[in-house]
């Protein structure tokens, strides 16, 4: 299915969608506020430039850059050039869960978390773009050449491809301590799954099986941020996304993030310097 204006704002209402000529105009939606993407999205920048924040880090996406947006990621677009063109394929959260996404992507998960955007050789980028174009033609053909089962195999091929290409493009620079890398990967996975209810570093240290001091020191060394800073950024980003993108009652947002209404108001005010209501109305 070619999507036009239906680029997924949060999740995809059907199993999958794809486009080989997504314009920067559609990406303008994400300039309004952070959005939590429940779908899994794999995209290539064919032309132009996009400045964005993905999972708390800022990036500039340029021609031939390949972007992996994992389910549960936070995305906000800051700037898009008028000539931007993106090719992408996205899978709904329910479809991804059917094919055991997190289990299958384990071998490349650490690399993707650390480097979600990689610059491909022109030939490799053209191959991905061509593959998406072929899938679109199959979807739009009178014989409906694509179906759910075939797309499950396509997603499996994407898993295998990511496992092949990410090591090739993410080995430059100082070599990371393998154990440090494993701890960071496991923490990020656990944080995305549990930050709404588990706000303390102790929970994550216990889950990973490290002492609190060793765990906190490892994360600080790997990221330059404390465990609490990372958890706080996830909570605040989620809160901002809910406040700006929905009319959900603030009390309900507080509960969804593991706070009482009063505690959420204090927490948000401390770090954003305005109350949740003030932020919603700003």
C-alpha positions as CSV (number, residue, x, y, z in Angstrom):
1,X,0.0,0.0,0.0
2,X,1.4,3.4,-1.0
3,X,0.5,5.8,1.7
4,X,0.4,9.4,0.5
5,X,-0.8,11.4,3.5
6,X,-1.3,8.4,5.8
7,X,2.3,8.3,7.1
8,X,2.0,6.6,10.5
9,X,1.6,9.1,13.2
10,X,1.8,6.5,16.0
11,X,1.0,3.1,14.7
12,X,-0.1,1.6,11.4
13,X,-3.8,0.6,11.2
14,X,-3.0,-2.2,8.8
15,X,-0.2,-4.8,8.7
16,X,2.2,-2.8,6.6
17,X,2.6,0.3,4.4
18,X,5.3,1.5,2.1
19,X,6.2,4.4,-0.2
20,X,9.1,5.1,-2.5
21,X,8.5,8.8,-2.9
22,X,7.5,10.2,0.5
23,X,8.0,14.0,0.4
24,X,9.2,16.3,3.2
25,X,5.7,17.9,3.3
26,X,4.3,14.9,5.1
27,X,7.2,14.9,7.6
28,X,6.2,18.4,8.6
29,X,3.6,16.8,11.0
30,X,6.4,15.7,13.3
31,X,7.7,19.2,13.7
32,X,4.8,20.0,16.0
33,X,5.8,17.8,18.9
34,X,7.5,14.5,19.8
35,X,5.6,11.4,18.7
36,X,6.0,7.8,20.0
37,X,6.1,5.4,17.1
38,X,4.7,2.0,17.9
39,X,5.4,0.7,14.4
40,X,8.7,-0.5,13.1
41,X,9.9,1.7,10.2
42,X,12.9,1.2,7.8
43,X,13.6,4.2,5.6
44,X,16.1,5.6,3.1
45,X,16.7,9.2,2.4
46,X,16.8,9.5,-1.4
47,X,17.2,13.3,-1.6
48,X,17.3,16.3,0.7
49,X,18.1,16.6,4.3
50,X,16.1,16.0,7.6
51,X,17.2,17.2,11.0
52,X,15.5,15.1,13.7
53,X,15.6,13.8,17.2
54,X,15.3,10.0,17.5
55,X,15.3,8.5,20.9
56,X,16.9,11.5,22.7
57,X,19.7,12.0,20.2
58,X,19.8,14.5,17.4
59,X,20.7,13.5,13.8
60,X,21.0,15.0,10.4
61,X,19.7,12.5,7.8
62,X,21.1,13.0,4.3
63,X,21.0,11.3,0.9
64,X,21.6,7.6,1.1
65,X,21.2,7.4,4.8
66,X,19.3,4.4,6.1
67,X,17.2,4.8,9.2
68,X,15.8,2.1,11.5
69,X,13.0,3.3,13.8
70,X,12.4,0.5,16.4
71,X,9.0,0.0,17.9
72,X,8.5,2.3,20.8
73,X,10.9,5.0,19.5
74,X,10.4,8.7,20.0
75,X,10.6,10.9,16.9
76,X,10.6,14.6,16.4
77,X,11.4,16.4,13.2
78,X,13.1,19.8,13.5
79,X,13.7,20.8,9.9
80,X,13.1,19.3,6.5
81,X,14.4,20.7,3.2
82,X,11.8,21.2,0.4
83,X,13.5,18.7,-1.9
84,X,13.4,15.8,0.6
85,X,12.3,12.4,-0.7
86,X,12.1,9.3,1.5
87,X,11.5,5.6,0.6
88,X,10.3,3.5,3.5
89,X,8.4,0.4,4.6
90,X,6.6,0.2,7.9
91,X,5.1,-2.6,9.9
92,X,2.4,-2.3,12.5
93,X,3.1,-3.2,16.1
94,X,0.7,-6.1,16.0
95,X,2.3,-7.5,12.8
96,X,5.8,-7.1,14.3
97,X,4.8,-9.0,17.4
98,X,3.4,-11.8,15.3
99,X,6.9,-12.4,13.8
100,X,8.8,-12.1,17.2
101,X,10.6,-8.9,16.2
102,X,12.7,-8.4,19.3
103,X,13.9,-12.0,19.3
104,X,14.8,-12.0,15.6
105,X,16.6,-8.7,15.6
106,X,18.7,-9.5,18.7
107,X,22.0,-9.9,16.8
108,X,21.8,-6.3,15.4
109,X,19.8,-4.6,18.2
110,X,22.8,-3.2,20.0
111,X,24.2,-1.6,16.8
112,X,20.8,-0.2,15.8
113,X,20.2,1.3,19.3
114,X,23.7,2.9,19.3
115,X,23.6,3.9,15.6
116,X,20.1,4.0,14.2
117,X,21.2,5.9,11.1
118,X,23.9,4.6,8.8
119,X,25.2,6.0,5.5
120,X,25.0,3.5,2.7
121,X,27.0,3.3,-0.5
122,X,24.9,4.6,-3.4
123,X,24.5,1.2,-4.9
124,X,23.2,-0.3,-1.7
125,X,20.8,2.6,-1.2
126,X,19.5,2.1,-4.7
127,X,19.0,-1.6,-4.1
128,X,16.8,-0.9,-1.0
129,X,14.8,1.7,-2.9
130,X,14.4,-0.6,-5.8
131,X,13.2,-3.4,-3.5
132,X,10.5,-1.1,-2.0
133,X,9.4,-0.1,-5.5
134,X,9.0,-3.7,-6.5
135,X,7.0,-4.5,-3.4
136,X,4.7,-1.5,-4.1
137,X,4.1,-2.7,-7.7
138,X,3.3,-6.2,-6.3
139,X,0.9,-4.7,-3.8
140,X,-0.8,-2.6,-6.4
141,X,-0.9,-5.2,-9.2
142,X,-4.4,-6.5,-10.3
143,X,-3.3,-10.0,-9.1
144,X,-2.4,-8.7,-5.6
145,X,0.9,-10.5,-5.6
146,X,1.6,-9.6,-1.9
147,X,-0.2,-11.0,1.1
148,X,0.4,-11.2,4.8
149,X,2.5,-14.4,4.7
150,X,4.7,-13.0,2.0
151,X,5.3,-9.8,3.9
152,X,6.2,-11.8,7.0
153,X,9.0,-13.3,4.9
154,X,9.9,-9.8,3.7
155,X,10.3,-8.7,7.3
156,X,12.5,-11.7,8.0
157,X,14.7,-10.8,5.1
158,X,14.9,-7.3,6.5
159,X,16.1,-8.8,9.8
160,X,18.8,-10.8,8.1
161,X,19.8,-7.8,6.0
162,X,20.2,-5.6,9.0
163,X,22.3,-8.2,10.7
164,X,24.6,-8.1,7.6
165,X,24.9,-4.4,6.9
166,X,24.9,-2.9,10.4
167,X,28.2,-4.5,11.4
168,X,29.8,-3.2,8.2
169,X,28.8,0.4,8.9
170,X,29.1,0.6,12.6
171,X,32.6,-0.7,13.3
172,X,34.5,2.5,12.8
173,X,35.7,4.6,15.7
174,X,37.0,3.4,19.1
175,X,36.2,-0.2,19.9
176,X,33.6,-0.6,22.6
177,X,34.0,-2.9,25.5
178,X,31.7,-5.9,24.6
179,X,30.3,-6.3,28.1
180,X,29.7,-2.5,28.4
181,X,27.8,-2.7,25.0
182,X,25.7,-5.7,26.2
183,X,24.7,-3.8,29.4
184,X,23.8,-0.7,27.5
185,X,21.7,-2.7,25.0
186,X,19.9,-4.6,27.7
187,X,19.2,-1.4,29.7
188,X,17.8,0.4,26.7
189,X,15.5,-2.5,25.9
190,X,14.3,-2.7,29.5
191,X,14.0,1.1,29.7
192,X,11.7,1.2,26.7
193,X,9.6,-1.6,28.1
194,X,9.4,-0.4,31.7
195,X,10.0,3.4,32.1
196,X,6.2,4.0,32.5
197,X,6.2,2.1,35.8
198,X,9.8,1.7,36.9
199,X,11.6,5.0,37.5
200,X,14.5,3.8,39.7
201,X,17.9,2.6,38.6
202,X,17.7,-0.2,41.1
203,X,15.1,-2.0,39.1
204,X,17.2,-2.1,36.0
205,X,20.4,-3.1,37.9
206,X,18.6,-6.0,39.4
207,X,17.1,-7.1,36.1
208,X,20.5,-7.1,34.5
209,X,22.2,-8.7,37.5
210,X,24.7,-6.0,38.4
211,X,25.3,-4.0,41.6
212,X,23.7,-0.6,41.5
213,X,27.1,1.2,41.5
214,X,28.6,-1.0,38.7
215,X,25.5,-0.6,36.6
216,X,25.3,3.2,36.9
217,X,29.0,3.6,36.2
218,X,28.7,1.4,33.1
219,X,25.8,3.3,31.6
220,X,27.5,6.7,32.4
221,X,30.7,5.6,30.7
222,X,28.8,4.2,27.6
223,X,26.4,7.2,27.1
224,X,27.7,10.2,29.0
225,X,24.4,10.3,30.8
226,X,23.2,8.9,34.2
227,X,20.6,6.2,34.3
228,X,18.1,8.6,35.9
229,X,18.7,11.2,33.2
230,X,17.9,8.6,30.5
231,X,14.7,7.4,32.3
232,X,13.7,11.0,32.9
233,X,14.1,11.9,29.2
234,X,12.0,9.0,28.2
235,X,9.2,10.0,30.7
236,X,9.3,13.7,29.7
237,X,9.4,12.9,26.0
238,X,6.4,10.6,26.4
239,X,4.5,13.1,28.5
240,X,5.1,15.9,26.0
241,X,3.9,13.6,23.1
242,X,0.7,12.7,24.9
243,X,0.0,16.3,26.0
244,X,0.4,17.8,22.6
245,X,-0.9,15.0,20.4
246,X,-4.1,14.0,22.3
247,X,-6.8,15.4,24.5
248,X,-6.3,12.7,27.1
249,X,-6.9,14.0,30.6
250,X,-3.7,14.9,32.4
251,X,-4.6,12.7,35.4
252,X,-4.8,9.8,33.0
253,X,-1.4,10.7,31.4
254,X,0.1,10.8,34.9
255,X,-1.2,7.4,35.7
256,X,0.0,5.9,32.4
257,X,3.5,7.1,33.4
258,X,3.4,5.7,36.9
259,X,2.7,8.9,38.8
260,X,-0.1,10.3,41.0
261,X,-1.5,13.5,39.5
262,X,0.2,15.7,42.1
263,X,3.6,13.9,41.7
264,X,3.4,14.2,37.9
265,X,2.7,17.9,38.1
266,X,5.7,18.4,40.4
267,X,8.0,16.2,38.2
268,X,7.0,17.9,35.0
269,X,7.3,21.4,36.4
270,X,10.8,20.6,37.8
271,X,12.2,19.5,34.5
272,X,10.2,21.4,31.9
273,X,9.7,24.6,33.9
274,X,6.0,24.7,33.3
275,X,3.1,22.6,34.4
276,X,1.6,19.9,32.1
277,X,-1.5,22.1,31.5
278,X,0.7,25.1,30.7
279,X,2.7,23.0,28.3
280,X,-0.4,21.6,26.6
281,X,-1.7,25.2,26.1
282,X,1.7,26.6,24.9
